[in-house]
């Protein structure tokens, strides 16, 4: 899912849980357990640039994750003027890691891009450099990034279009991953989508427990898709019956149905007729 010797992007709104999701992915990898984010690596270096390293370290320790973590904000020896030269800033930051690693997390990426997120050339040049770094070091890079601000007057045609800024984020990265909060996706759960250049799109639904950890679920918002047979049309009346059994309102049913259609899980095949899409 996550190609080696390339950079991949994980985008989501601020506070959506990108860091937590990554830490859980590292935990699953170290314990050889399944998880929606999968990669091959031996050792991880985690660069935190937008908050204190202590905050992320506490979450990592709660999961029992074994990583080397460097917090740029905490390091008073790191001169903030260095950030005017993103390549130099990244080089200095990476020198702080003392152990070998073949998985690098950049959380977030924008401090290491010279220019703004809408500048195609600036983003492309930065990602070319990071891809070269991944090749030279024979490692995997995963970088977090923000998603476009949600508005009520339009919807995104594709999940990867939620990534804030230039299309270069899509064209010059290996896999794009998008974490969509329930309010934005109009479902009852988080939606995690991965879009690869070499594999089929994957969609996973995630709930968060009382501690804030993500748990994969088959609910699909309210479990409409799970209750539909592949290749067999169902009427809106039948979907309402499913909704009643799940103790959901009609408004919630229509929100979840609309979200399932947007994500390509369900298609409308006639007036009041819907069908679960076969996975490609």
Secondary structure, 3 states (H helix, E strand, C coil): CCCCCCEEEEEECCCCCHHHHHHHHHHHHHCCCCCCCCCCCCCEEEEECCCCHHHHHHHHHHHCCCCEEEECCCCCCCCHHHHHCHHHHHHHHHCCCCCCCCEEEEECCHHHCCCCCCCHHHHHHHHHHHHHHHHHHCCEEEEEEEECCCCCCCCCCCHHHHECCCCHHHHCCCEEEEEECHHHHCCCCEEEEEEECCCCCEEEEEEECCCCCEEEECCCCCCCHHHCCECCCEEHHHHHHHHHHCCCCHHHHHHHHHHHHHCCCEEEEECCEEEECCCC
